[in-house]
C-alpha cells in the first residue's frame, strides 16, 4: 500500500471517528448551523451509520438536500436530567405547559411549509379549544405568549423553523407581531426518537396518569428484540442483539458503566472473548480511549466532542465545587456534613462563587454539587447519604506540586 493510500485510509478513519463522537454529543446536525460538521457526516455517513447500527442499534438519517443529519438515539430508561430548556438567560427547563404547546405546535406545523406566527397561534388556539384534556391556548396572556415563543425558539434552534422575516421574540409584547416562517417538515418528523409513536398506543386520556411508566416503556420498546429485555420468549439471536445494543448504548451515552448495574447476562457478554473484542474495536473505530477498572468501564473522548456536558469544567460554580468536594470526602456523608464541607471551601476561596455567599448559599451549592456528581456517575445518594462511586477516583488529587517543590527538585 502506497504512502498516499495509507494517508487516505488514516484520514478516513479519523473523520469517521470524529463524526461518531460529534453525533453522540449533537445528535441533530444541520448544514446551516454547522456546515463543516454536516459535510463530514454527509461524506462519511455510511461507515458512521454502520457503527451506530451495529453497536447501538441506532439509525443515522442524513438528508443531503435538506441539510440535516439526525442520529435517532433510543433509550429504554427515562432520563429527567436532560430537559428542553428555554433559550433565555438562566436557561430554565421547560415546564409542563411548554411541553404541551411543543406537541401541539409540532402537529400544526405539518399543515403548511410556510406560515406566520399569527396563523400558527390561531391554529394552536383552535386545536386546544376543542381538546377535552389540554388547556386552551389564549394569546391574550403574556405568560402564554412567552411560553409559545419559547417553543418556537426551540424549534428554530433545531432548524425546524426558519425565520424568513421578523423576530419571534416580538410576539411576547404583542400578538399582532408579524413573523414569517419556513417549515422543514422532514426534520420535524425526525425529532421524535421513539420506535412507537404515541398515537399508536391509543390509550384513553384518563388512563395516562395511572399507566405513565408502562406507556413510556411501550414508546421505547423495539420489536426486533422480541421479549429479550425480559425473561424468556425470544430467540438467541434476539437476545444477543439486545445484549450488545443495551450495553453499548449505555457505554456511549452514560459517563461510566458500572458492572454492578448490569444484569448477569450483560456482565457475561462483556466478559466473553466476543464482548472484549467488540469493546476494543468499538473504542478504536470511534476514537475513544477505553478505560477499564475493576468496578466498570468508560469510553473516554480525549477531545470532549462526544458529550454535551463536561467534567471537570471550570465554567460553572457547581462543577468546580463538585471537583473540590471529591478531594474533601472519602466516605458516606450526610447532607449536613457535606454542607459544612462546602462552607469550608467557600471560606478558603473568599472571592469565588459569589452567588452562593448568602445565608442559604452553602446548602444550595452542596445540593448543586451533588447533582453534578450524580449526573456524571461519580456519586449516588442513598438513605440520605452521599456516597462516592469508584469512578470518582479518576479525579483524586495526587501529590500537590508548587513552584517551591519544582525549585527543590530542580536543584
N, C-alpha and C positions, 0 to 999 in steps of 0.2 A: 504493500500500500504506500503510495507516494506521500511526501510530506504535506502536499496540498490537500490530498484526500483526508489525511489524518486531521488536519486543521479544520476541515469542513465537518468531519464527524464530531470533533470536540466542540465546535461552535454550536452544532445542532443539539448535542447533549446538554450543553449549558443553557441553551434557550428553552428547551423542554423543561428542564428542572426549574428555571426561573418562572416559566408560565405556570407550572403546577403550584409552586409556592405563592405566587401572586394571586391565583384564583382562590386559594384557601383563605387568604386574607381579605380578598374582594371578590366574592362570588359573582358579582354583576359588574361587567366592564363595558363601557360604551366608547365608541370611537371619538365622540365629541368630548368626553371627559378625560380620556387617557389614550390619545391616538397611538403613541408608540407601543404601549402595552397591548392595546387591541390588535395592532398589526402583528405583534409577536404571537399572540394567541391564535389569530386567524391563520398565520402561516404554519404554525405547529399544532394545529388543533387535533390532527389525527393521533399522533403519539400521546399528546396530553390527555385527549379523551379516552384513549385506551387505558392509560394509567389509572384514571379515576374509575373507569368502568370495572376494570379487573380487581383493583384492590378495595375499592369502596362501594362499588355498585351505583355510583353517581353518574348522571348523564350530563355531558357538556354540550350545550346548544350554542352554535356560532351562526349568526346571521350576518354574512359579509355585506350584503346590500343595505340592510337596515342598520348596520353599525353597532351591534351589541353581541356580547358573549355572556352566557349565563350558566354557571355551574349549579345544578339542581342538587343541593345538599339536603339529604333526608336524614333525620334523626328520630329514633323511636322515643327517646326521652325528651321531655319538655325542659326548656331552659329559660327561666324568667330573668336571667341576668343580662339578656340582650334585647331589651325592648326597643321599639321605634322611638326616636327622640325628636322633640321639636327643634327646628333649626333656628333657635334663638339663643341669646346669651343664657347660660345656665343649662341648656340642653336638657330640659325636664323630659322625663319619659311620657309617652302617650298615655292618656287616661282612657277609661272605657268609652267615653263619648267619641274621642278621636278615632279609636279603632272601629267603632260602628260606622262613623262617617267615611272612614277609609274604604270599608267594604261597599258601602252604598255608592260612593263616588266612583270606585273602580268599576262597578256594574254599569253605571250610567255612562261612563266614558266609552264603552264599547258601542254606543249608539251611533257615533259620528267621528270621522277622523279630524274634524276641525270644530271647535266650539268656543264660546265665550264664557267668562266666569259667571255672567248673569244667567245665561241659558242653563249652564250646568247647575247653578244653585236652584233654579226653578225645578229642574228635573229631580234633584235630590229632595226638594220640599214636597213635590207631588208623590214621590216614591215612599217617603217616610210617613206622609199623611194617611196613606191607605194601608199602612202596615200596622197590625194589631199589637206588635211587640216593641218595635223601635219607636222611640220618642220622635215626634215631628220636628223637622228642622225648620227653624224660623230665623230668617236673616235680620229680623228687627233687633235682635240682641247682639251686642258687641262680642260677648263671650262665644256665642255660636259662630259669628263670622270669623273670630280668631281661630277657633277650632277647625273651621272649614279651610282657612288659609294654611294652617299648619299641615293639613292633609295634602293640599295642593303643592305646597313647597316640598314636601317629602317626595311626592311623585315627580316633581321637577328634578330633584336630586338623583332620582333613579333613571331619568331620561325618558320616562313615560310621557310626560308633558313637556312641550317646548313652548316657551312664551314667544309669540310672534310679535305682539305689540302690547305695551302697557306693563304694569307691575302688579304682581299678585298681592303684595302687602297692602296696596291701596284699598282693597276690599274691606280691610278691618275698619277703616274710618268711614267708609260709605258703601252701601250695597249698590250704588249707581256707578261704581268704578267700571272702567272699560278695559278688559284684558282679553286678548285673543290667544288661543292655544292651538297647537298642532298635537295630535294624539298618536302615540305609537301603540296600536292595539296588540301587536305581536309581542312586544316586550311586556305589556300589561299582563297578558296571559301567562307569560313565563315567570312572573313574580312569585306565584304560589308554588312552593316546593312541597307538595303533598301528593303522594301516589293516588289518593282517593279524594275526589272533590267533595266539599262539604254538602253540596246539594244532593249527592248520591246517597247520603245516609238517610235522608228523608225522615228525620225524627221530629215529632211534634214539639213545638216551641216549649211547651210546659214541661217536657221531659229533659230538656237540655241541661238545666242546673243539676238535676239528680243523676244524670249519666255523663257528666262532663269528662271525667277521666277516661271512661270507656270510649267516648266519641273521639277524644284526642288520639287514643291508641288506634282506633279504626282509621283515622285520617292518615296515619303514618304507616299503616300495615301494607306490606308488599306481598302480593300473592305468589310471586315466584319462589318464596321460601316455604310455601305451604304453612305448616304449623311448626317449623323448625325452631322458632323462638319460644315454643312451649314444649311440653313433654310429648314425644311420640307423634305419629301421624304424618311424618314427612320422610322422603327418601334420603339416602346417604348423600346424594348429590346436593339436594336442597339444604341439608344440614351443614355440609362443608362450605357451601356458598354463603350461607348465613353466618357461619363462624368467621370466615375470612372477612366479610364485609363489616360485621359488627365490631370486630377487633380493630381493623384499620380505620374505620370511621372515628372511633374514639381516639385512636392514636394520633390522627392528624387534626382532630378537632378539639381535643382536650389538652390542657397544658402538660399533664402527666397521666400515664396509665398505670395504676397500681394493680398488682396481681391479685390482691385480696378483694378487689372489686369485680373480679371476673368469676364466672361460673367454672366448674371443674372442666367441662369440655373446652372452654376457651383457653384455660391455662394449659391443658394438654395439647391443644392445637399449636399454641405459641411455642411450647417446649419441644415439639416434634421436629425432625430434620426438615420437613417441608416448611413448617412455620418459621424456623430460624432462617432458612434460605430466602423465603419471601420477605422477611423482615429486613434483611440486609439489602436485598435487591431493591425493595421499595425505597429505602432510605437513599441508596446510591442514585437511583434514577430521579428522585425528587430533589436531590441536592441537600439532604438532611444529614446531620451528624447523629448517629444512633448512640444514645447514652443509656447504658444498662446498669441497674443497681439490683441488689438482692430483692428489693421490695417492688420494683417496677421498671418501666422503660419510658424514654422520651424520644421524640423526634425533635431535635434542636435545629432551628433555622439560623445559621450563622449571620444571615443578612436581615433577619427580622421581618421578612416580607409575608410570611405565612400566617400572620395574625393581625387582628385589628386592635389589639391591646398588648402592651409590653410590660415586662417586669424583669429587672429593675427599670425604673423610669423616674427621672427627676422632674417631670413636668407637672406633677400633682403632689400636694402635701400628703394625701393619704398613702400614696405608693412609697414616698420617702419614709414616712412613719412606719409603714409595714416592713420596710427593709431594716430600719433601726430596731424595730421590735424583735426581729428574728435573732438579733445579737444579744438581746436582753433576757430572753426566756429560753428555758430548755426543757421545761416540764409543763404539765397542765396548769393553767392559771384561771382564776375566776375573772369575771368582767371587772370587778372592783380592783383586783390585783393588776390587771392589765391597764386600767385607768391610771393607777399610781405609776406604772412604768412609763406611760405616755407623758404624764405630768412631769416626771423626771427628765424625759427627753426634751420637753418644751423649756424646762428651766436651764438645761445645758446649752440650748441654742436660742437665746432670747430674741434674736432678730428673725427667727424663722417661723413660719406658719402663723402669721398674724391673725388670720381669720379664725383661729382656734384659741385665741387668748382670753375669751370670755369665761365666765364662771363655769359654764357647761362645756367649755371647749375640750378639755382632756377626755371627757366621756364620749363626745361626738367623734373626736379624732380616733379614739380607741376603736369605736364601732366601725368607722370607715376603714381603718387599717385592717381589722379582722375581715371585713367584707372582701378587701383586696386579696388577702392571704387565702381565703376560702375559694374565691373565684379562680385563683391560679394553682389550686391543688396543693397549697403549702400548709394548710391548717384545716381543722374541722372543729365544729362546735357541737359538743355532745354533753348532755346532762348539765348544762350550764357552765361547762369548762371549755376553754380554748386549748386545743392540743395541736402541736406542730406535727406535720406529717414528714415522712422520710425525705421528700424532695427539698425540704427546707434546708437540708444540709448543704445543698449546692451553693447557698449564699452565706454560709458561715464565714465569719471574718477570720482570716488567717493571722499570722504574726504581723502586727502593725509595723509599718516602716515609716520612719520620719527622716527628715533631712539629716538629723544628728546621727541616726543609725547608719545612713548611707556614708556619711563622712567617716564614721568609725571603721566601717567595712572597707572603705577605700584606702584608709591608712594602713 
